[in-house]
Amino acid sequence: MPEAKYILGLDQSTQGTKALIYDENGKIIARADLLHKQMIDERGWVEHDPQEILANTYKVIADVIDKAQIDKNKIVSLGISNQRETAMAWNKKTGQPVYPAIVWQCARGENICKKIADNGYSKKIKDATGLFLSPYFSAAKLAWILENVPSARAAANNNELCCGTMDSWLVYSLTKGKEFKTDYSNASRTQLFNINTLSWDKVICDVFGLPINSLPEVVDSNAFYGMTDLNGFLAAEIPIHAVMGDSHAALFGQGCHKPGGVKATYGTGSSVMINTGNKLIRSKNGLVTSLAWSIDGKVNYVLEGNINYTGAVISWLKDDLQLIDSAGETEQLAKEANIADKTYFVPAFTGLGAPYWKNDAAGMITGMTRTTGKKEIVKAALDSISYQITDILKLMQSESGMDIKTLRVDGGPTKNKYLMQFQADIQGFPVLVPEVEELSASGAAYLAGISLGLYDINDMNFSGRHKKYEVLLMSQEREKLYTGWKNAIERTIYNL
């Protein structure tokens, strides 16, 4: 019998860190999770403690190996997926963060973006990076750190500053400061990377006031990222052999390797992506162009729409409104809601993302009557998730010229049967929910296994079997409901 070999998959997401163990067939053996603190102040600024995340990384890896009951020394490689756009800076000599990580949801860089726009750089940035000038992306967050944290500026002046996304922080820390790298997918989400030349853009770095030498080396998503013994946990070091932003890793894990493959990741926010292959398509109406990945020197592009609040809407119902005790309650409540109720909820807590890009928009509940109650509010909140994703899908079909036949989905909220059925009904084509829950960690782990020759990309059933939600809603009713949503969006945008 051949010796057992295992791949470790790590997904460092917005809410927490997950570790999974995969066997030589790509099957998940065990999973462990740890949440980290969401530091949100009265201004709505959102931060994470990088040291807490690193400590959780080591802890969750120990936990998953304990759960799997395997010989930890049979692990042959590590693949990492990570929350994107979240940015941080640390001292190259000490390895210590100079400031907490600024989370992708945080819009504190809005004034920086406004100043850059006033100076006439919006078009240059969009043409070079594929991204609209926005505090959503990493560049303005890093610029804020350089402008407001004296130790960061001092380190930059001494060429001792590392600026990066969470993947480069983990790689740096896991390799004990030997490697400072990121992959093409993460680099393309910073608003500092030129997707035409496939390199950091010196002009844009200067515009944001960021020294280009503080940024990591950009390498293939399946490159060798260095060796790690997981802080002494392993007897011998293993290679880190895959790094991707979580949404890109989910696209890979869903098997959307060819042009036309579409997936939506339901997390705290959502990313909707369509693989456009080696064709760089520039959106004219609110989508962004990014890199799906670079594998063995070949890049794939994507069109993408990002939504700030999807799973976070459910958290809002639970933690802030206290309408529910757990996310699982929402499915039954929505099913029991009055079907004649016309309440719409637009969750623009920190502005609207794609395809509207209205940073100063505020959330709105509209259409309530005297009969609107708890169940109807919960239903409207869930519906808002599907409506936002449908906005993106409609635009994607128009911009890419590709006819979308199915939507592959992943993430915790996809367990909600009401949400998935409404998603299929309102978009007008089927939804496929895979039996594998965590496609981000899986995509990175699969790519690491493929890179080592443990897995064969042509033989793998990437996301396993699917539950298919067919369209049940008549087209006339679909159009009526969607028109109501667009009216609610218009009121939100124009503060009517």
N, C-alpha and C positions, 0 to 999 in steps of 0.2 A: 504494500500500500504506500503511495507517495506521501511524503511528509506534508502535514497540514501547513498552509500559509494563509495569513490574514492581512487584510487592508484596514487601516484605521481611517475613518472619515470624520472630519471635524467641521461643524457648521457654527460659526460665531455670528449669531443673529442679533437683531435689535433688542429682543427681550431676554435672551439668554444664550447659553452655549450648549451644543449637543455633540455627543461623541457616539459613533456607531462602529461596530465591528462587522466586517464582511468576510465571508469565507471565499475559497478559491473559485466558487461558482457565482459570486456576486450576491449571495443571499445574506440578508441581515441576521446576525446572530444575537446581537444585543444592542440596546440603546440606553444612554443615560443623559439627563438634562440638569442644568443648574441655571436659575435666573440670576440676573444681576440688577442692581438698583438703578431705577430711572430717576435721575436728578433733574427735576423740573422746577424752575423758580417762578416768581410772580409775573415775570415778563414773557413766560412761555419758552424760555431758553432751555434746551434739552442737552444733558451731558451724561457721559458714562465715565466710570473710573477704570482706566486701562489696566491698572495693577490688579483690581478685583477681577477683571475679565481674564487676565493671564493666570491668576491663582485658580479661578474656576476652570480654566482649560486643563490645568494639571489634575485638578480634583475630578473632573468629569471623565477624563481618560482613565484614571485609576478606578473610578466607579464602574465604567462600562466593561473593563477587563474583568473586574470582580464578578459582575453580572454574567458575563459570557463564560466564565470558568474555563478560560483557555490559558495556555502558556504564553505569557506576554512576549516572550522572546521569539515567538513564531510570527509576530507582526513584521511585515517586510517593507511597508511603506505607509506614508501619511498623505492624504489629500485634504485640502482646506477650502471651504467656501466661507464667505464673510458678508456681513452687512456692508452695503456699498455707500459711497459718498461720505459716510462718517469719517471725520478727519482728526488727526492729532499730530503733535510734534514732540520729539524727545531729544535728549542730549546724546550725541554720538559717542561721547567718551564714557559717560556714566550709565547710559541706557535707561535713564529715568525720564518719565514724561515731564514736560515743562508746564503742562496744563491738561485738564481732563479732555477726553475725546468729545468733540462737538458732533452731535448726532445729526444724521441727514434731515430729520424733521425740523431742526433748529434754523430759524430764518434771521439770525442776528447779523448776517452779512448783507442784509438788504441795502443799507446805506452805502456800503462799499460798491455793490452792484450798480446802484443808482449813479454814483459818482463816475464809475467807469462808462456807463451808458451816456451820461452827459458829455463825456469826453470823446464820444463817437466810436467806441470800440465794439458795440453790440454785433454788428454784421461780421466783422473780422473774427470774433469769437465763435459765432454760429458757423461760419464757413469752415473754420479750421477744426473745431472740436465736434461739430454736429449737434451741439447743445445750446439751448437758449440761455442767455446770460441770466443767472438765477442764484440766489443764496442757497438753493437746494443742493447744489453741487459742492465739491470739496474746496475749490479754489478760494471762494469768499470766506469760508470758515478758517482756512489756513492764513489768509490775509488778515483776518480779525486777530488771530493769535499773534502774528508778527507785530501788529499795530498796538496791541493792548497788554502784552506780556513781556516785560523788560528782559527776563531771562531768555526768552526765545530770540529776541533781537540780538542780545549779546552773544548767544551761541551761533546765530547766523553770521554775525560779523567775524567770528573766530573760525568759521567753516566747521562748526561742531553741531549743526542742527540737522536732524532727520525729520522730514515732513512726509506723511504718508496716510494711507488708509489702513483699516484694521488688519488686512492680510499682511502688509509689510511690517507692521508692528509685531504680529505673531511670528512671522518668519525670522525677523531680527532677534526676538527674544528666545525663540525655540532653538536657534543656532548659536546662542550666546554671543550675539553681536557680530558674527562672522559674515552674515549675508544680509544685504539690504536690497530687496527685490520686490517687484510687483508684476502682475501679468497684464496682458493687453486689455482684458475686459475691465479690470479695476481702473487701470490708467485712463481708459476712455471715458470714465465717469467722473473724473476730477475737474473737468473743464480747463485742463492745462495741457492735454495731449492732442497733438495734431493727427487726425485720423486719415489725412491724405499722405503725409510723410511718414506716419507711424513712429513719431518721436515727440518728446517734450517740445513745446513751442516756446522758444526763447522770448519772443515778443509778448506773448500772453503772460508768461511768468513775470516779466518786467511790469506789465500793466497791473498785475495783482501784487506786485512788490515782493515776489517770492524768488529767492536765489535758486537757479535751476540745479545747482550742485547739491541742494538739500533734498532733491527728489530721488526715489529709488531707481535702480536699473530695471528696465522693462524687458521681460523675457516671455517666451512661449508659455501658454497655460499648462502645458505638459512638460515644462523644463525641469531641470534639476535645481531645486531651491536650497540645497544644503542638507546637512546631516543633523540629526537631533537624537539625544537620548532621553528627551522629555524630562529635563531637569534631574537627571540621574535615576529616573524610574526604570529605564531599560539597561540591561547589562551591556548591550552594544548599540551603537547609533544606527538609525534607519534613515533613508532618504525621504525628504519631502518632494513629491514628484507630481503634484498638481495643485494649482491655485486658481480659483475663479470667483468672481463676485457671485453672490447667492442666486440671483436671477438667471445668470448665464449658466451656472452649474445646473440649475433646475431645467433649463432648456436642453442642455446636454443629457441630463438624466431622464428626461421625457422621451429621448430618442429623436428630437427635432433637429437632426443633423443636416437636413437638406432644405433648399429654399422652399418657403411656403409653410413650414412647420410653425405652429403658433401655440403658445402656452401662456397661462396667467398664474402667477404665484400669489396666493392669498396669505399675506403675513400681517405685520402691523400696518404696513401700506401694501400696495400691490404693484407689480411690474407685469405688463403685458408686452410680449415680444413676438415678432415674426422674423424668422431667419430669411435673409435675402441673399445668402451665399456670398460670392465674391463681388456682388454688385452693391455699390454705395449709393443708396437712394436718399435724396434730400427731401425731407418733408417741408411742405409749404404751409401747413395748417396745424402745427402744434405738437407733432411727434418729434422725437429726437433720434439721431442716428448714432449708434455705438458699435463697438466691436463685440461680436458674440464670444469669440475666443481666437487664439492663434495656436494651432496645433501643427507641430513639425514645420514651422515656418509659413503656414498657409492660414490667412485670416478669413473669417466669416463675419459679415456685417449683420446688424439687426436694425429694424425700426422698433422703437419702444415708446410706450406711454407709461408714465408713472403716476400713481395715485397716492396721496399722502395718508389717507385714513380709510382703511377697510377693516381689518381685524381690530384695529384700535377703536372703531366705532362700537364694537361689542364690549371692549374694555370700558368705554365711556358709559355704556348702559349699566355696567356692573359697578364700577368703582366711583363714578361721579354722580350719576342719577340714582344709583342703588335700586334700579327697577328689577334687577335679577341678581341671584346669588352665584350663578355660574353660566358660562357661555352655552352650555348644553340646553338650558331652559329656552333659549330663543326660538328654537325650531318649533316646538309645540305651541308657544305663544303666538308665533306668526301664523301658524296654521289655523288657530282659533280666532284670529282677528276678523273683524267685520269686513267682508270682501267689498262692500260698497263704500268703505272709507277711502277718501281721496287725499290722505295726508302724504306729503313728500318731505323728506329730510335731506338737506344738502350739508354734508359734514366738512365744511370749509373752516376747520378750527385754526389752521395756520395758512389760510389761503387755498386756492385751487391749483392743482398741478395740471398735467396734460388732460385734454387738449386746450385748456383755457388759459393757464398760466396767469392767474390773477392773484398776486401775492397778498393784496390787501382785502380780499373777499372775506366775509365773515359767515359763519354757519347760519342756516335758516331752517325753520320748520314752518311749512305752509299748508293750507288746505284743511286745517283742523275744524271740526264741528263739535257740538256738545256731546256727541256720542264717541268722540275720539278718546281712547283710554290707553292704559298700559300696553295692551296687546297690539293696538294699532301703532303706537309709537315704536315698539320693538319691530314690528313688520316693516315700517317705513325705514328704520335704520338698516335692516338687512337688505331691503330693496335697493337702498342707496349704493350698496356695494356692487350689485349687479348692473345698475344703471351706469355707474362710472366706468365699469369695464366694457360695457356695450358701447359707450362713447368712443373708447379707444379702438375697439374692433371695427366699428363702422369707418372710422378715419383710416385705419390700416388698409382696409380693402380698397379704399379710394386712392390712397397714396402709392400703394405697391402695385396695384393692378392685379393682385392675386385674389382668387376666390377662396375664401376661408370656408372649409367644409366642416371642421370640428374644432373645438377648443379643448386642449389638454390643460388640466388644472392641478395644482398642488398646494399644500399648506393646510394648517389646522382647520380653518373655516370650511374646507371642502367636505368635512364630515357632516355638515348641516344639510340635510336632504331638502329642506324648504329652499335654502339659498341656492343650491345647485339646480333644482328644478326651475326656479324663477330665472336663473342665469340663462338656461337653455331657452326658456320661453321668451324672454325679452330680447335676446340676441338673434333668435330665429334659426339656430342650428345646434346640433347636439353638443353636450359636454361629456368629456371622458375623465373620470376620476380614477387614478391608478390605485392598485392595492398597496403599493409602496408609498408610505406617507411622506417621508422626508427626501424629496428629490434633490435639494441643494447639496446636502451631505453626500447623497448617493452619486450625483454627477461628478463631484470632485473625487470620490473614492474610486468610481469606475475608471475615470481618466488616469488616476495614479496606477491602477491595476493594469490598464492597457499599456501605459508607458513602460511598465516593467515586463510586459509579455505574459502576465498572469491571466489576463482576460483577452478575448478576441472580440473586437468591436463588431465584427460581422456575425458572430454567433450569440451575442448577448440579447436577452429579452429585457431591455433596459428598465421599463417601468412595470413589467408584469401584466397581469390581467387588469381590466378596467371595468368599472361600473358606468354604464352609459345612460345618460339622461336625455331622452328624446323630447322634441318640442311638442307640447300639448296645447299651447295657447293659439287661438285663431289669429290670423294676421291683422284683422280689423281691430281686435281688442289690444293687440301688441302695439299698434300704431297709436291708439288712443292713450294708453299708459305712458308710452315714451314721449308723446307730445306734452303730457302733463309734467314729466321730468324736465324737459327742455324749458318749459315755462318757469319752473322753479329755479333752474340754473340762471335764467335771464334775470329773475328778481334778485338773486344772490349777487350777481356781477354788478348790477346797476343799483343795488341797494333800494329796491322798490318796495 
